[in-house]
Amino acid sequence: MKLKLFVSALIIAGVVGGAYAAKDPVLMKINNKEVKVSEFEYLYKKNLEQQVNKESIDEYVDRFVNYKLKVAEAERLGYDTLPRIKKELEGYKTDMLTPFLIDTDLQEKLVKEAYERMKTDVNVSHIMLSRGRTKAEENRQLAKMDSIRNCILNGESFTDLVMKYSIDRSKENNKGEYGFITSGVFPYAFEKVVYETPVGELSKPFVTDYGVHMVKVNGTRPNDGKVEVAHILRLFPRGLGMVISDSAKAVVKASIDSIYNCILNGEDFEELARQYSQDKNSARNGGKLPPFGRNYMVKPFEEVAYSLPNGEISAPVETSYGYHIIKKIGHNPLGTFDETRSAIEQKIKNDERSMMPIESKNAQILKEQNYQKNNQLKEYILKELNVHGGYDSTFVTDVIAKSNFTMFTYGANQKSPLSNMAKLLNPKAKFASNDIAAAEIEANVDRLATQEIVKYYSDNLIDLNPDYRNLMNEYRDGTLLFEVMNKEVWNKAKSNDEALLQRFNANRSKYQWDEPHFKGIMICAKSDSIMNEAISMYNTLKSEPEDSITSALNKKFGRNIKMVRVVSQKGENDMVDYVAFNGKHVESNYTGYPVYRILYGKILKEPEELSDVKGLVSSDYQDDLEKEWIEGLHKRYSVNIDKQVLKQLKKKYK
């Protein structure tokens, strides 16, 4: 088994417990390479979590030393320099880096927040203005919305002001009243305000990517869950600028009524949907739609879908699309947090919340790395602009790109020169004045600092973060351990049949069975006829060597049969129990091969040959090879343990 860790489990387990002591003393040296307490403790605690009978520090030290000796041998043999291994470790490094560049606390908070909001629908009314093309225009629109808000607070009609000012095209139908909305339907910035505004109150004006908004919260209700329905749709005729006449509607109504009469007369709904529904996507599934919640469908359709009892079929329902006949399949309440987590996480990945944990972590990193912007930067840029005569392409290439003036500092005395700014600037940009140009250039500093400092943090994370360092060490050592164990133990045991045979013959009494075993070939076939033909062929060939028989059968029947060599005692294999030990019939374990029988074989009280117990013999041989190998490693490499540091650890885990 490959001695590596599973990324997902480690990321959860490894990111916790970051509170290591300020001092991280050296616990031991293996071949003069230091092993610090944090690394040992990290692995020991993980080891404790995986054990029923807890291992003491002293017991674990012995295994840990042997583990590190094997890694030292792998390094001596140069496995850590192999291109294949280096590439593999770089891939792990990238996989493991991501959780350390995200604020996982905020990420979890967003998931839980979404679930709590999903429990409640909010009845909301809405006014929207355009956002404007510049920040100044946006501010003017916010001020205008604030004036509208004051008018409403002073008694003017919300509906009248919606009809007068709102640019939301849906106002012609709803006059600004959205009704009940569900979490996850609208953009997060909009939803956040809706769910944070008290019932009966107006929100303050706010901005989204779509415009400037204000909402009024009219009430709340528990979430209705999702419904499952099927429908049959007959569409209204459509054309550019076409107004649907009453006569055109009547034609569609007659069509849907005739289908509805067929249903009343007992014809199958699903079959009628396949034949006549003009919603082609659902028609092929008998009219069935994916489960949906409130506000996913047009209102008339939604109301009927929610109000119908399970299993009932509605009379024709008119919507803006045409006429529908709706069949209620089921009504599913909101799932538990665990049941809905995956869907919530996927939703968050696809909206503006996806960047929030990253931006939060970026801010943390900048603070940890003591990011300091040079307060004299703008003044310096303005001075250089005045000397140069203004902003142009040569100012970018000859002044900015060559300047060593420090923009900001961070980390262990790291300095970022202004020359790093050149790559972000548009050399063809035009500015009304040098003051504006200096301000615009200086405004890029935080963005550039974030990019540079986060890269510095990522590149140096193994030194900056003990959790990440321990994860990387574990992956690296686990990879090297697999390679060296494969060479020194596993492959040696697997390829040395002569040594295995000698061990088996010399220790037959050790490799006895407590219960009889069936040994033989089981044949599985795709049908009874194929099975009968295969057995008939075997009966004509059974005097020939077994390998010749199986080869001939495989050649004739190919993939229509599957032959399985088994050595199994009663209770180990249900199929063998049935065919060899008179057990109850069970389904075949092999998909596509439902018929199975014994081709040939017998029940043995004890192993006949090495192959009957090769796994056990190989395991014992591997243990001996490993023991001998470790003894040699102890002679080759020095092991020095700091007794005082070990004593303190033992006190901690008493």
C-alpha positions in Angstrom: 0.0 0.0 0.0 1.4 3.4 -1.0 2.4 5.3 2.2 0.9 8.6 1.3 -1.8 10.8 2.7 -5.1 11.6 1.2 -5.2 15.3 0.3 -8.7 16.1 1.4 -8.4 14.5 4.9 -5.0 16.2 5.5 -6.2 19.6 4.5 -8.9 19.4 7.1 -6.8 17.8 9.8 -3.6 19.7 9.0 -4.9 23.3 8.9 -6.2 23.0 12.5 -3.9 23.1 15.5 -1.8 26.0 14.3 -1.0 27.1 17.8 2.5 25.7 18.1 4.7 27.0 20.8 6.8 30.0 20.0 9.9 27.8 20.5 10.2 24.7 18.3 13.2 22.8 19.7 15.0 20.1 18.0 13.9 16.7 19.3 16.3 14.5 17.4 18.9 14.4 14.6 18.8 11.5 12.1 22.0 11.4 10.1 22.7 15.0 11.4 19.3 16.2 9.9 17.2 18.0 12.5 13.7 16.9 13.4 11.8 19.5 15.4 9.2 18.9 18.0 6.4 20.4 15.8 6.9 17.7 13.1 7.1 14.8 15.5 4.1 16.1 17.5 2.0 16.6 14.4 2.6 13.0 13.2 2.2 11.6 16.7 -1.2 13.3 17.2 -2.4 12.1 13.9 -1.2 8.6 14.8 -3.2 8.7 18.0 -6.4 9.7 16.2 -6.1 6.6 14.0 -5.6 4.1 16.9 -7.9 2.3 19.2 -5.1 1.4 21.7 -3.2 4.5 22.1 0.6 4.3 21.6 2.9 5.9 24.1 5.5 8.5 23.2 8.3 5.9 23.8 6.7 3.3 21.6 6.1 5.8 18.8 9.7 7.2 19.0 11.0 3.8 17.9 8.7 3.7 14.9 9.4 7.3 14.0 13.1 6.8 14.1 12.8 3.8 11.8 10.6 5.9 9.5 13.2 8.7 9.3 16.1 6.2 8.8 14.2 4.8 5.7 13.8 8.4 4.4 17.5 9.0 4.9 18.3 5.9 2.9 16.0 7.1 0.1 17.8 10.5 0.1 21.2 8.7 -0.1 19.9 6.7 -3.1 18.9 10.0 -4.8 15.1 9.4 -5.0 14.5 13.0 -4.0 16.3 14.2 -7.1 14.4 12.0 -9.6 12.4 14.2 -12.1 9.4 12.0 -11.7 9.4 12.4 -7.9 10.1 16.2 -8.1 7.2 16.6 -10.5 4.9 14.6 -8.2 5.9 16.7 -5.2 5.3 19.9 -7.1 1.8 18.8 -7.9 1.2 18.0 -4.2 2.6 21.4 -3.3 0.1 23.2 -5.5 -2.9 21.1 -4.2 -2.0 21.7 -0.6 -1.3 25.4 -1.0 -4.9 26.4 -1.8 -6.4 26.0 1.7 -3.7 28.2 3.1 -4.6 31.0 0.7 -8.3 31.0 1.7 -10.0 32.2 4.9 -11.6 28.9 5.8 -13.4 30.4 8.8 -15.1 32.9 6.5 -15.8 30.3 3.9 -17.6 28.1 6.5 -19.4 31.2 7.8 -20.8 31.9 4.3 -22.0 28.3 3.9 -23.8 28.4 7.3 -25.2 31.9 6.6 -26.7 30.7 3.3 -28.3 27.7 5.0 -29.9 29.8 7.7 -31.3 32.2 5.1 -32.7 29.2 3.1 -35.0 28.5 6.0 -36.9 31.7 5.4 -38.5 33.4 2.4 -38.8 37.2 2.5 -41.5 39.3 0.9 -39.9 42.3 -0.7 -40.7 45.3 -2.8 -38.0 47.0 -4.9 -37.0 50.2 -6.6 -33.9 50.4 -9.0 -32.0 53.2 -10.6 -29.2 53.0 -13.1 -25.7 52.9 -11.6 -24.0 55.3 -13.9 -20.7 55.0 -15.7 -18.4 56.7 -13.2 -18.1 56.9 -9.5 -19.4 60.4 -9.5 -22.5 59.3 -11.4 -23.0 56.4 -9.0 -22.9 58.8 -6.0 -25.5 61.0 -7.7 -27.8 58.0 -8.2 -27.3 57.0 -4.6 -28.3 60.5 -3.5 -31.3 60.4 -5.7 -32.4 57.1 -4.2 -31.9 58.5 -0.8 -34.3 61.4 -1.7 -36.9 58.8 -2.9 -36.4 57.0 0.4 -37.1 60.2 2.3 -40.3 60.7 0.3 -41.6 57.3 1.2 -40.7 57.8 4.9 -42.7 61.1 4.7 -45.8 59.2 3.5 -45.6 59.1 -0.3 -46.7 56.0 -2.0 -44.0 53.4 -2.6 -45.9 52.0 -5.6 -46.2 55.5 -7.2 -42.5 56.2 -6.8 -41.7 52.8 -8.3 -43.8 53.5 -11.4 -42.2 57.0 -11.7 -38.5 56.3 -11.1 -37.7 52.6 -11.2 -35.9 51.2 -14.3 -36.7 47.6 -13.3 -38.6 46.3 -16.3 -40.7 43.9 -14.2 -42.5 46.9 -12.6 -45.1 46.9 -15.4 -46.3 43.6 -14.1 -45.6 43.7 -10.4 -45.4 47.4 -9.6 -42.2 46.8 -7.7 -43.7 44.0 -5.5 -41.5 40.9 -5.9 -43.5 38.9 -3.4 -41.6 36.2 -1.5 -38.1 35.5 -2.6 -35.8 32.6 -1.5 -32.1 32.7 -0.7 -29.8 31.8 -3.5 -32.0 33.2 -6.3 -30.8 36.8 -6.4 -27.2 38.2 -6.4 -25.6 38.0 -3.0 -25.2 41.8 -2.6 -29.0 42.1 -3.1 -29.9 39.1 -0.9 -27.7 40.4 1.9 -29.6 43.6 2.2 -33.0 41.9 1.9 -32.2 39.4 4.7 -30.7 42.1 7.0 -33.5 44.7 6.7 -36.1 44.3 9.4 -39.7 43.5 8.5 -41.7 46.7 7.7 -38.6 48.9 7.0 -36.9 50.4 4.0 -33.3 49.5 3.4 -30.7 52.3 2.8 -29.8 52.7 -0.9 -27.2 50.2 -2.1 -25.2 49.3 -5.2 -24.9 46.0 -7.1 -23.4 45.3 -10.5 -26.9 45.8 -11.9 -27.7 49.2 -10.5 -28.6 51.3 -7.4 -31.4 49.7 -5.3 -33.7 50.1 -2.4 -35.9 47.4 -0.9 -38.8 47.3 1.4 -39.3 44.1 3.5 -43.0 43.3 3.8 -42.9 40.1 5.7 -41.3 36.6 6.1 -42.5 33.0 6.0 -40.8 29.6 6.5 -39.2 28.1 3.3 -41.6 26.0 1.3 -38.9 23.6 0.1 -38.9 22.4 -3.5 -41.5 20.7 -5.6 -41.2 18.1 -8.3 -43.7 18.3 -11.2 -44.1 17.2 -14.8 -45.9 19.3 -17.3 -47.3 19.4 -20.8 -46.8 22.7 -22.6 -48.5 24.1 -25.7 -46.8 27.4 -26.6 -48.3 30.7 -27.8 -47.1 31.6 -31.3 -44.1 33.9 -31.1 -42.7 36.5 -33.5 -40.7 39.7 -33.4 -42.9 42.3 -31.9 -45.9 40.0 -32.1 -48.9 40.6 -29.9 -50.7 37.4 -29.1 -54.4 37.9 -30.1 -57.3 36.3 -28.3 -58.0 34.2 -31.3 -54.4 32.8 -31.3 -54.7 32.1 -27.6 -58.0 30.3 -28.3 -56.3 27.9 -30.8 -53.7 27.0 -28.2 -56.4 26.6 -25.5 -58.3 24.2 -27.7 -55.2 22.1 -28.3 -54.4 21.9 -24.5 -58.1 21.1 -23.7 -58.1 18.2 -26.0 -54.9 16.8 -24.3 -56.5 17.4 -20.9 -59.6 15.4 -22.0 -57.4 12.5 -22.9 -55.9 12.6 -19.4 -59.4 12.7 -17.9 -60.3 9.6 -20.0 -57.4 7.7 -18.5 -54.6 8.1 -21.1 -51.0 8.1 -19.7 -49.7 11.6 -18.8 -46.1 10.8 -19.5 -46.8 9.4 -22.9 -49.0 12.4 -23.8 -46.1 14.7 -22.7 -43.7 12.8 -24.9 -46.0 13.2 -27.9 -47.5 16.6 -27.5 -45.5 18.8 -25.1 -43.6 21.7 -26.8 -41.1 21.9 -24.0 -38.8 19.5 -25.8 -36.3 19.2 -22.9 -38.8 17.8 -20.5 -41.0 16.0 -23.0 -38.4 13.3 -23.5 -38.6 12.6 -19.8 -42.4 12.4 -19.8 -42.7 16.1 -19.0 -40.7 15.8 -15.7 -38.9 19.0 -14.6 -35.9 19.2 -12.2 -37.1 20.0 -8.6 -37.5 23.8 -8.1 -38.1 26.3 -5.3 -40.0 29.6 -5.1 -39.2 32.2 -7.7 -37.7 29.8 -10.2 -40.9 29.7 -12.3 -43.4 32.2 -13.5 -45.9 32.9 -10.8 -49.1 31.2 -12.2 -47.1 28.0 -12.8 -45.4 28.2 -9.4 -48.6 28.8 -7.5 -50.4 25.8 -9.0 -47.2 23.6 -8.6 -47.1 24.3 -4.9 -50.8 24.1 -4.2 -51.5 20.8 -6.0 -51.7 17.7 -3.8 -49.1 15.1 -4.6 -50.1 12.9 -7.5 -52.8 15.3 -8.7 -53.0 16.8 -12.2 -54.2 20.4 -12.8 -56.6 21.8 -15.4 -54.8 23.9 -18.1 -52.9 26.8 -16.6 -52.1 30.0 -18.6 -48.7 31.7 -18.3 -46.9 34.1 -20.5 -45.4 31.2 -22.4 -48.6 29.3 -23.2 -50.9 26.7 -21.5 -49.6 24.0 -19.2 -51.1 20.9 -17.6 -49.2 20.3 -14.4 -48.8 17.0 -12.6 -47.5 17.1 -9.0 -44.9 14.4 -8.3 -43.7 15.4 -4.8 -43.0 18.2 -2.4 -39.6 18.1 -0.6 -38.9 20.2 2.5 -35.5 21.9 2.9 -32.9 19.3 3.6 -30.5 19.2 6.6 -27.4 21.3 6.6 -25.3 18.3 5.6 -27.7 17.4 2.8 -27.6 20.9 1.3 -23.9 21.8 2.0 -22.6 20.6 -1.3 -25.2 22.6 -3.3 -24.5 25.7 -1.2 -20.8 25.4 -1.7 -21.2 25.0 -5.5 -23.5 28.1 -5.5 -20.9 30.1 -3.6 -18.2 29.1 -6.1 -20.2 30.6 -8.9 -21.1 34.0 -7.4 -19.4 37.0 -5.9 -18.9 35.2 -2.6 -16.2 33.0 -4.2 -13.7 35.8 -3.9 -14.6 36.8 -0.3 -12.5 34.2 1.5 -9.6 34.8 -0.8 -9.7 38.6 -0.3 -10.1 38.1 3.4 -7.0 35.9 3.5 -5.1 38.3 1.4 -5.8 41.0 4.0 -4.6 38.7 6.7 -1.4 37.9 4.8 -0.7 41.6 4.2 -1.1 42.3 7.9 1.0 39.3 9.0 3.7 40.4 6.6 3.7 43.9 8.0 2.8 45.6 4.7 3.7 49.3 4.9 3.0 51.7 2.0 5.4 54.5 1.6 3.5 57.7 2.5 5.8 59.8 0.3 5.1 57.8 -2.8 2.5 60.1 -4.3 4.6 63.2 -3.7 7.6 61.5 -5.4 5.6 60.5 -8.4 4.2 64.0 -8.7 7.7 65.5 -8.6 8.9 63.2 -11.3 5.8 64.0 -13.5 6.6 67.7 -13.2 10.2 67.2 -14.1 9.4 65.0 -17.0 6.6 67.3 -18.2 3.6 65.0 -17.7 2.4 61.5 -18.2 3.2 59.7 -21.4 4.7 56.4 -22.6 8.3 57.6 -22.1 7.5 58.5 -18.5 6.4 54.9 -17.9 9.5 53.4 -19.7 12.2 55.9 -18.7 11.1 57.0 -15.2 8.7 54.5 -13.6 10.3 51.4 -15.0 13.8 52.5 -13.9 12.9 53.9 -10.5 14.3 52.3 -7.3 12.1 54.4 -5.1 10.5 52.1 -2.5 6.7 51.8 -2.9 6.2 49.5 0.1 7.9 47.2 2.4 6.9 43.8 3.9 8.1 40.6 5.4 11.8 40.2 6.4 12.9 43.6 5.2 11.5 43.1 1.7 11.3 46.2 -0.4 9.3 46.7 -3.6 10.7 49.4 -6.0 8.4 51.7 -8.1 9.8 49.9 -11.2 7.5 47.0 -10.4 4.5 49.3 -11.1 5.4 49.8 -14.8 3.8 46.5 -15.8 0.4 47.7 -14.5 0.3 51.1 -16.2 -1.2 51.9 -19.5 1.4 54.0 -21.3 -1.2 55.5 -23.6 -3.5 56.8 -20.7 -4.5 60.4 -20.7 -4.9 62.5 -17.5 -6.2 66.0 -17.0 -3.4 67.0 -14.7 -0.2 65.7 -13.1 -2.0 65.6 -9.7 -4.7 63.2 -11.2 -2.0 61.1 -12.9 0.0 60.7 -9.6 -3.2 59.8 -7.7 -4.1 57.2 -10.3 -0.7 55.6 -10.3 -0.5 55.6 -6.5 -4.0 53.9 -6.4 -2.5 50.8 -8.0 -0.2 50.2 -5.0 -2.5 48.1 -2.9 -3.4 45.8 -5.8 0.3 45.4 -6.7 1.2 44.8 -3.1 -1.4 42.1 -2.7 -0.1 40.3 -5.8 3.5 40.5 -4.7 3.1 39.8 -1.0 0.8 36.8 -1.5 3.3 35.4 -4.0 6.1 35.9 -1.5 3.9 34.3 1.2 3.2 31.3 -1.1 6.8 30.9 -2.2 8.0 30.9 1.5 5.0 29.2 3.1 7.1 26.2 4.1 9.2 28.5 6.3 6.3 30.8 7.4 3.7 28.3 8.4 4.5 25.2 10.5 1.2 23.4 9.5 2.1 23.7 5.8 5.7 22.7 6.5 4.5 19.5 8.3 2.1 18.7 5.5 4.8 19.0 2.9 7.3 17.1 4.9 4.8 14.3 5.3 4.0 14.1 1.6 7.7 14.2 0.7 8.8 11.6 3.2 5.8 9.4 2.4 6.7 9.5 -1.3 10.3 8.7 -0.7 9.4 6.0 1.8 7.2 4.3 -0.8 10.0 4.3 -3.3 12.7 2.9 -1.0 10.4 0.3 0.6 9.4 -0.9 -2.9 13.1 -1.4 -3.8 14.4 -2.8 -0.5 11.4 -4.9 0.7 8.3 -5.3 -1.5 9.9 -6.0 -4.9 12.5 -8.3 -3.3 9.8 -10.4 -1.7 7.6 -10.4 -4.8 10.4 -11.4 -7.2 12.2 -14.0 -5.1 10.0 -17.1 -5.7 12.8 -19.4 -4.7 13.2 -17.8 -1.3 9.4 -17.9 -0.8 9.2 -21.6 -1.7 12.1 -22.5 0.7 10.3 -20.6 3.5 7.0 -22.4 2.7 8.6 -25.9 2.6 10.6 -25.2 5.8 7.5 -23.9 7.7 4.6 -25.9 6.4 3.2 -26.3 9.9 3.0 -22.5 10.3 0.9 -22.1 7.1 -1.9 -24.5 7.9 -5.6 -23.6 7.7 -8.1 -23.7 10.5 -10.9 -24.5 8.1 -11.1 -26.3 4.7 -10.7 -24.2 1.6 -12.1 -24.5 -1.9 -9.4 -24.2 -4.5 -10.2 -24.1 -8.2 -11.5 -22.1 -11.1 -15.0 -20.5 -11.1 -16.5 -19.6 -14.5 -18.9 -16.7 -14.9 -20.9 -16.2 -18.2 -23.2 -13.7 -19.7 -26.1 -16.2 -20.2 -27.1 -19.8 -19.4 -26.6 -20.8 -23.0 -23.0 -19.5 -23.1 -22.4 -21.2 -19.7 -23.7 -24.6 -21.0 -21.6 -24.4 -24.2 -18.5 -23.5 -22.1 -19.1 -26.4 -19.7 -19.6 -28.8 -22.7 -16.4 -27.7 -24.2 -14.5 -28.1 -20.9 -15.9 -31.7 -20.6 -14.3 -32.6 -23.9 -11.0 -31.0 -22.9 -10.7 -31.9 -19.2 -8.0 -34.5 -19.7 -5.7 -31.8 -21.0 -3.5 -29.5 -18.7 -5.5 -26.9 -16.9 -3.7 -23.9 -18.5 -4.5 -25.3 -21.9 -8.1 -25.7 -21.1 -8.5 -22.1 -19.8 -6.6 -20.8 -22.8 -8.9 -22.6 -25.2 -12.0 -21.4 -23.5 -10.8 -17.8 -23.5 -10.0 -18.0 -27.1 -13.4 -19.4 -28.1 -15.7 -17.3 -25.8 -13.6 -14.1 -25.3 -15.5 -11.5 -23.2 -18.6 -13.7 -23.0 -17.0 -15.5 -20.0 -14.9 -14.6 -17.0 -12.7 -17.2 -15.2 -11.7 -16.6 -11.7 -9.0 -18.5 -9.7 -10.1 -18.8 -6.1 -8.7 -20.2 -2.8 -11.4 -19.5 -0.2 -12.8 -20.9 3.0 -16.5 -21.0 3.9 -17.7 -17.5 4.8 -15.1 -15.5 2.8 -16.8 -15.4 -0.6 -20.6 -15.6 -1.0 -20.3 -16.9 -4.6 -17.8 -19.6 -3.5 -20.0 -20.5 -0.6 -22.9 -21.1 -3.0 -21.0 -23.2 -5.6 -18.7 -25.1 -3.3 -20.1 -25.1 0.2 -23.9 -25.5 -0.5 -24.6 -21.9 0.6 -27.6 -19.8 -0.5 -27.6 -18.4 -4.0 -26.4 -14.8 -4.3 -26.1 -12.4 -7.2 -22.8 -12.5 -9.2 -20.2 -9.9 -8.1 -19.3 -9.4 -11.7 -21.5 -7.0 -13.6 -22.7 -8.5 -16.9 -21.9 -12.0 -15.9 -24.9 -13.2 -13.9 -24.4 -17.0 -14.4 -21.6 -18.7 -12.5 -20.4 -22.2 -11.7 -17.4 -24.2 -10.7 -15.3 -25.1 -13.7 -13.0 -27.4 -11.8 -11.6 -27.5 -8.2 -11.7 -29.3 -4.9 -11.9 -28.7 -1.2 -8.6 -29.0 0.7 -7.9 -29.4 4.4 -4.4 -27.9 4.1 -2.5 -25.9 1.5 -1.1 -28.0 -1.4 1.5 -25.6 -2.7 3.0 -22.1 -2.1 0.4 -20.4 -4.3 -2.3 -21.4 -1.9 -0.8 -19.3 0.9 1.6 -17.0 -1.0 0.2 -13.9 0.5 1.0 -15.0 4.0 4.4 -16.3 3.1 5.2 -13.1 1.3 4.1 -11.0 4.2 6.4 -12.9 6.6 9.3 -12.7 4.2 8.8 -8.9 3.9 8.8 -8.5 7.7 12.1 -10.3 7.9 13.6 -8.4 5.0 12.5 -5.1 6.6 13.9 -6.1 10.0 17.3 -7.0 8.6 17.3 -3.8 6.5 16.5 -1.5 9.5 19.3 -3.1 11.5 21.6 -2.1 8.7 20.2 1.4 8.6 20.9 1.8 12.4 24.5 0.9 11.7 24.8 3.2 8.8 23.2 6.4 10.2 23.6 8.3 13.5 20.5 8.8 15.7 20.7 11.4 18.4 17.6 12.1 20.6 17.5 15.1 23.0 16.4 13.4 26.3 15.3 16.6 27.9 13.1 17.6 25.0 11.6 14.1 24.9 11.0 14.2 28.6 8.9 17.4 28.2 6.9 15.8 25.4 6.2 12.7 27.5 4.9 14.9 30.3 2.5 16.7 27.9 1.0 13.4 26.7 0.8 11.5 30.0 
